[in-house]
Amino acid sequence: MSEIPVIAIDGPSGSGKGTIAEQVAKQLGFGLLDSGALYRILGIAAHKANLDLANHSQVADLARTLEIEFGSNGPGSVILNGEDVSAAIRTDLGSDLASQVGAIPAARDALFERQLQFRNAPGLVADGRDMGTVVFPDASLKIFLTASVSERAQRRYKQLIAKGIDAILRDLKERDKRDTERPVSPLKPAEDAVILDSSDLTIEEVVDQVLVLFAAKRS
Ligand code: C5P
């Protein structure tokens, strides 16, 4: 058993564990492990490598070879194989991919060792879903932080507003780029597609245009 103390903070999304873990670590001068970030990074890395998430051993192999740096490009920054993915891992896609790779037992095993490496003197605050149950079962203190689902939804809503339009714009551009540039079934209009720009149209106007175009095809 390690002498180095760990405070494990687990709980559902929106319970505030990330913020609490960060502040507790700061006040104690301890290191911080945001284990969710590891799952997010693995999800984004698998996506960039066009891996099929059904191929569990490939995802696990990837988890073992990822080169990750935390904080080298400013506080909270994440560098994956030399590329800054700090924003990408926090997108909705990043959240979705994280929970998909998190459901792969071999990927969890592969990330296990990496998480143990964060246990350095004088101590660690680790937040996630299984810090107290699986990764640091000998933690000095285990907190399960929770909040009602309606309160968590309110917090998420406030976060989205705080994130602002610029960040949402970045998310959209990033996802478009990824969808457009992927080798398999990229996003692009078919040669014979009609390009319909909905920017200045109401839903009814778009529906009407589709119906008009369809009628023209049939006549
Ligand atoms: O905590 P965060 O929202 O960043 O975690 C993203 C996702 O990663 C979670 O929804 C969960 O599916 C997965 N996760 C996990 N085990 C952890 C941390 C995160 O399965 N210890």
Boltz pocket constraint, residues with backbone or C-beta under 6 A from the ligand:
constraints:
  - pocket:
      binder: B
      contacts: [[A, 13], [A, 35], [A, 36], [A, 37], [A, 39], [A, 40], [A, 94], [A, 95], [A, 98], [A, 99], [A, 100], [A, 102], [A, 103], [A, 127], [A, 128], [A, 129], [A, 130], [A, 131]]
      max_distance: 6.0
